[in-house]
């Protein structure tokens, strides 16, 4: 009988363990998965919240990717390529983020950006920008802007491409259209639209980016489509019919070929390019034009440049398109966040279920213990109240 009672108790304990073991195992599995997925889910949720804030996106990318080793490698690579401006941009970014740098490396960057070295580079770049109209730094864009401000650069480009177009040769209509817009901007025809000097610089930058292959494919397609509606190519071709012999007439005709009422989106684009150049430098503007796939991307780069100034080039080099736009689909990010939320809900539900079961088991065990104590107490009371049987007197034996 005792063996049967013990066996029954063991069976009940085993059943109780099995009832708790499965939810406990599921809860442990969900907790482990949640620990592994939580960082990615939190990052995904943050990206979704910051997707319309380019400054916050750039800060997030820098925080994830910039450390002492990355900064050292990027600075050394920039110095090896002769790009002292990019090296200085990384130094400024590292210092702003309290990333430690080797003092010797920082001194090399400072030496590369001394006035003498900069003046030598600037003289060569200025002449190249003035003559070729293909800037790649601040000095060369100054030369390009000088030529464009005196209509030399825009007339040069428009006459060259317009003459090719008129003769049936292969011509670059994008350069022709931008040159026409540049002449219109230079003449002050956009003053009523609130466009100032950045638009003039932006036209030269966009034109130079296209010439040097530093414009994103998507942005180039958008610009070409916009120019078709803004510039009357036939009128531009007629304007340059006289070639270099009549530069004033060519410039006037090219300005008249621009349809001002349709030019505002294109003007916004070149104005954003000019804003980047004014805040972060020419190379930062060219880097932004290369990364941008449309005018909205360039507007994002302009916001980053206004916030970070000289650090913009390092941010764009470090983050690429991830610094200005989501590189992962919003649906994927939402799935990560939603999945982690579901796992958290399931984990909380399992913990709640385990807590309830454990509480019920504890209450039932407590009731059983109280019942056993009450039964033992009742038995003891019964024993105490029951009189002992009388012991009969021994019969006396007759003598």
N, C-alpha and C positions, 0 to 999 in steps of 0.2 A: 504493500500500500504506500509506504514512504517513497519507494522508488517511482511509483506512478505519479505521485504528487510532484516530486522533483522534476521528472521528465516533462510534465505539463507546464511547470514554471519555465523551464529552459526553452520550450517551444514558444511560449508567449514572449519571452525576452527576444528570441531570434526574430519573431514576426515584427516586434516593435523596432528592432534595429533595421530590418529591411524597409519598413515604412519611412524611416528617417534617412536611411543611407542614400536612396535615389535622389530625393530633393537636395540633399547636402552635396552630392556629387555634381548635380546640375548647377547648383549655386557656385561651387568652386570653379567649375569649367567656365561659367559666364564671367565670374570675377577675373579669372586669368585672361580671358579674351578681352575684357573691358580694359584691363591694365595695359595690354599690348596695343589696343586700338585707340585708347583715350588720347594720346598725343596727336595722332593723325586726325582724329575727329575734331579735337579742339582747334588744331591748325586749319582744318577745312572750314569750320564755322567762322574762324577769324577772317579767312580769305573771302568768304561770302559776304561778311559784313563790310570788308574794306575794298570790295571790288570796284566801287565807284570813287575811291579815294586814292589817287596815284601816289601821293606823298606817304600815306600809311603803307601801301604795298611796297614802295621802295624801302621804307624803314624795316619792314618785315624781312625782305630779301637780304638786306645788309646784315641784320641781326643773325640770320641763319647761316650766312656764308662767309662773313668776314672774321678772320682771326689773325694772329700774329704771323703764322706761316703763310697764309694766303696773301696777306699784305706784302710780305717780303718777296714772295715769288712774283707778284704783279709789278712791284716797283722795279725789281731787277730786270724783268722782261721789258718793261717800258724803257728803262735806261739803255738796255742792249739794242733796242730798236730806234734809239735816238729820239724818243718821244718824252722829253723832259716835262712837258705839260701834263701828260697822263700820270707820270711818276709823282709829280707834285699834288695832283688831285687825290691819289691814293694816300699820300702822306697826310693831307688835310682830313680825309675821311677817317683814317686810323686814329688820328689825334682827337677828332670829335667824338669817337666811340671809345676812347681810353684803351685802344689796342696798343700794346707795347711794340716799339720799333727799335731796331739797332741804331744808336746815335751815329755810327759811321755811315750807315746807309742813308739816313736823313741828311747828313752832311754832303754826301755825293749828289743827292737831288738838289740841294741848295746850290752847290757849285754849278750844276748843269743849267740852273736857271739864273745865273748871275747876269748882270747887265751887259757885260762884254759879250758873253756867249749868245745872249738873246738878241743883241744888236746885230751881230754877224748873221744870225739866222734870219732876222727880220728884214735886212736889206735884200737878201736873195729872194725871200718869199714875196716881198712887196713888188719887186720887178716882175716875178713870175705871174702874180695875180693880175697885175696891170696889163701885161701883154697877152697872156693866154686866157685870162678869165676863169682859171681853175684853182680856186683857193683851197688850202688845207690847213691853214692856221690863221691867227689874228692878223699877222702882217700881210699875208697874201690876200685875205679878204679885204683889207684896207685898200690894197692896190686895185682889186676888182671893183670895189665900191667907188673908188675915185673915177675909174673908167666909166662905170655905169652912171654915176651922178653927172658926168659931163657928156652923157649919152654916147660916148665913144664905144663902150663895151656892148651896149644893147644894139646900137646901130650896126656894129661889126657883126654880131651874131645874126641879127635879122637879115642884113644884106647877104651874108654868106649863105644862110639857109634858104632865104627867099629866092636868090639867084639859082640855086640848085633846083629848087622846086619848079621855077619857071622854065628851066632848060630840060626838065624831065629827068634830071639826075636824082639819086637818092638823097633826101633831105630829112633833117630832124625837125619835125613839126612842133615837137614839144619845146625845143630851144627857141624856135621862131615865135611861138605863142608867148613864152615867158619873156622874151625880149620885148615884145609888143606891150605886155602888161607892165614891164619895168619902165618903159618909156612913158606910159600913162601915169604911173605912180610918180616918177621923177617930175613930171610936168605939174604935179599937184592936183590932178583931177579927182583924187579921192579924199581931199580935205573935208568935204561935206560928210563923208562916211566916218570921220574920226580916225583915219589912218595916218600915222606919223612916221618918223624915221625907221622904226622896226620893220615896217612893210617894205621899204626900199631895200634894206639889208636882207630881208627874207627872200625877195625875188632873186637877188644875186646868189644867195645860198642854195635855194632850190634848183636854180639853173646849174650852179657848179656841182651840186650833188648828182644831178642827172648826168652831166658830162663825165664825171669821174667814177660813175658806177656806184655811188654811195647813197642811192635812194632805194627804199624798199619797193618790191615789185607791186604790192597792192597800192601804195601811195602813188607810184608812177602811173598806174592805170587810172586811178581816180583823177590825177592831175591832167592826164591826156583827155579824159572825157570832159572835164570841166572846161579845158581850153577850147574844145570844139564849139562849145556854146558861147564862149566869151570873145574869141578872136575870129574875125572874118578873114579866113586864110586867103581868099581870092583878092580882097582889098589889100591885104599885106603884100601879096605878090605883086600887085600893080604898083604899090608904093615904092618898092625896091627895084622897079624896072630900070631906073637910071643908074643903079649901082652906086659906087663911091663918088661919082661925078656930081651928084645932087644930094649930099647928106642931110641938109636942112629939110628939103622936100620929103626925103625918105622918112625922116623922124616924124614929121608932121602927119604924113599918111599912115604910118604905123600906129601912131597914137589914136588916130581916127578909126582904125580898124578894130579897136577894143570896144565891146558893148558893155558900157558901165553898169547898166541895169541888171546884168547877169553875173557880175564879177564878185559879188560880196563873199560867197563861200571860198573862192580862191584867194581873196584878199585876207580872209581870216587865217587861211593856211600859211601864207607868207608872213603875216604878222606874228603868228606863233613861232615860226622859225626865227624871225628877228628878235623876239623876246628871249628865246633860248640863247642866241648869240650874245645879246646884251648882258645877260645874267651869268652865263657859264662859259662863254667863249665860242669861237668858231668851230673848233673840233667837236665840242659837245653838241652843237647844232647839227653838224654833219653826221655824228653818231646817232642822234635822234632821228634824223631823216632816214637813215639806213634801217633803223629798227621799226619805224612806223609803217603800219599797213594801211593807214588812212588818216584823215585830218584829226579825228578824235584822239588817236595815239599821239600825234604831235602836240595837241593841246595838253595832254597829260605830261609829256616831257617838259613843256613850258612851265607847268605848275611845279614839277620837281626842281627845275632850274631856279625858279623864283624862291623856293624854300632852301635849297642846298648850295646854290652858287657854284663855286669852283669845284665842289665835290661831285658835281653831276656826272662828269665823265667817268669817274671811278664807279659810281653807282650803276651807270648804264653798262660799263664793261663787266662788272661783277654779276649783275642780275640779268642782263639781256632783256628780252621781252617780258620776263617775269617781273621786272621792276616797274613796268608801266601797264600791264594788263594780265588778267588771269591766263595762265598757260595750260591749266587743267580745266576741263569742262565744268561748268557750274552744276550740272546734273551729277557728275561724279562726286564733287565735294558735298552736295546735298545728301547723296546716298551714304557717304561715310558718316556724316553727322546724324542722319536719321537712324542708321543701323546702330550706332553707339547709343543713341537715346533709347531704342527698343531694347538693347541688351541691358541697359541700366534699369528700365522698367521691369523686365523679366527678373533681373537679379533682386530688385526690391520686393517683387511679388513672391519669389521663392523664399527670401529671408522672412517675409511676413508669414508665409505658410509654415516654415520651420518653427518660427517663434510660437505660432498658435498651437502646433502639434506638441511642441515641447512643453508649453504651458498646460495643455490638457493632460499630458502624461504626468506632469508634476502634481497637478491638482488631483488626478485620479489616484496616484500613489499616496498622496497625503490623506485622501479620504479612506483609502484602504488601511493605512496605518492607524488612523483614528478609529476605524471600525474594529480593527484587531485589538487595539488598546481597550476600547469600550467592551468588547466581548470578554477580554481577560479580566477586566474590572468587574463585569457582571458575574462571571464565574467565581471570582474571589468573594464577591458579596454573598452569593448563594452559599458558598461553602461556609462562610462565617456565620450566616444566619441559620444554617441547618444544625440542630442539636445532635450531638454524638449519641449513638445507641447505648442504652443502659446495659451495664455488664451484670448479668444475673449472679445473685449470691450463691456461693457454693453450698450445696446441701450438707447438712451435718450428719455425720455418721453415728449411728447408735453405738453406744459403748457395749 
